Amino acid sequence: MAQISVRLDDAVKRDAEDACRDIGMSLSTAINIYLVKLGRERRIPFEVTADPDPFYSRENQERLVKAAADAAAGRNMAEHELTEAGD
């Protein structure tokens, strides 16, 4: 059996161990599952992205579509006073 050594933040390890304990497995088992899946599928088995602009998140886009539909239907419309820039 091979052994690997990884350096990581203590909080990251603790959070991962807590999550694994809640699932009912060890951190070692979780890492083995990840590596087996990576080897078989030849890809990271989850989406990896840079911190995207939250405006483009799926949740926000769904909210904007709903708000636009509500506005088009005359729902959830609030009146307000517009102010001049700098006021």
C-alpha positions as CSV (number, residue, x, y, z in Angstrom):
1,M,0.0,0.0,0.0
2,A,1.2,3.5,-0.8
3,Q,1.2,6.3,1.7
4,I,0.9,10.0,0.9
5,S,1.5,13.0,3.1
6,V,-0.5,16.2,2.6
7,R,-0.2,19.5,4.4
8,L,-3.4,21.4,4.9
9,D,-5.0,23.9,7.2
10,D,-6.0,22.5,10.6
11,A,-9.6,23.9,10.2
12,V,-10.0,22.3,6.8
13,K,-8.9,18.9,8.2
14,R,-11.2,19.3,11.2
15,D,-14.2,20.3,9.0
16,A,-13.6,17.4,6.6
17,E,-13.2,14.9,9.5
18,D,-16.5,16.2,11.0
19,A,-18.3,15.8,7.7
20,C,-16.9,12.3,7.2
21,R,-17.9,11.3,10.8
22,D,-21.5,12.6,10.1
23,I,-21.5,10.4,6.9
24,G,-20.1,7.4,8.8
25,M,-16.7,7.1,7.3
26,S,-13.1,8.1,8.0
27,L,-11.3,10.9,6.2
28,S,-8.9,8.3,4.8
29,T,-11.9,6.4,3.2
30,A,-13.2,9.7,1.8
31,I,-9.9,10.5,0.2
32,N,-9.6,7.0,-1.2
33,I,-13.1,7.3,-2.7
34,Y,-12.1,10.6,-4.3
35,L,-8.8,9.2,-5.7
36,V,-10.4,6.1,-7.1
37,K,-13.1,8.2,-8.9
38,L,-10.4,10.6,-10.2
39,G,-8.4,7.7,-11.6
40,R,-11.4,6.0,-13.2
41,E,-13.1,9.1,-14.7
42,R,-9.8,11.0,-15.4
43,R,-11.5,14.2,-14.1
44,I,-12.1,16.0,-10.8
45,P,-15.5,14.4,-9.7
46,F,-17.0,17.8,-8.9
47,E,-17.1,21.3,-10.4
48,V,-14.0,23.4,-9.7
49,T,-14.4,27.1,-10.4
50,A,-12.8,30.4,-9.4
51,D,-14.9,32.5,-7.1
52,P,-17.5,33.5,-9.7
53,D,-19.3,36.8,-9.6
54,P,-22.3,36.1,-7.4
55,F,-24.5,38.1,-9.9
56,Y,-24.2,35.1,-12.3
57,S,-24.9,32.4,-9.7
58,R,-27.8,30.1,-10.6
59,E,-29.7,31.2,-7.6
60,N,-29.4,34.9,-8.4
61,Q,-30.3,34.4,-12.1
62,E,-33.4,32.4,-11.1
63,R,-34.4,35.2,-8.7
64,L,-33.9,37.8,-11.4
65,V,-36.0,35.9,-13.9
66,K,-38.8,35.5,-11.3
67,A,-38.6,39.3,-10.4
68,A,-38.8,40.2,-14.1
69,A,-41.8,37.9,-14.6
70,D,-43.5,39.4,-11.5
71,A,-42.8,43.0,-12.8
72,A,-44.2,42.1,-16.2
73,A,-47.3,40.8,-14.5
74,G,-47.6,43.8,-12.3
75,R,-46.8,41.9,-9.1
76,N,-44.5,43.0,-6.3
77,M,-44.2,46.5,-7.6
78,A,-43.3,49.1,-5.0
79,E,-43.5,52.8,-5.6
80,H,-40.5,55.0,-4.4
81,E,-39.1,58.4,-5.0
82,L,-36.2,58.7,-7.3
83,T,-33.4,61.0,-6.0
84,E,-30.8,62.9,-7.9
85,A,-27.2,61.6,-7.9
86,G,-25.3,63.0,-4.9
87,D,-28.4,63.6,-2.8
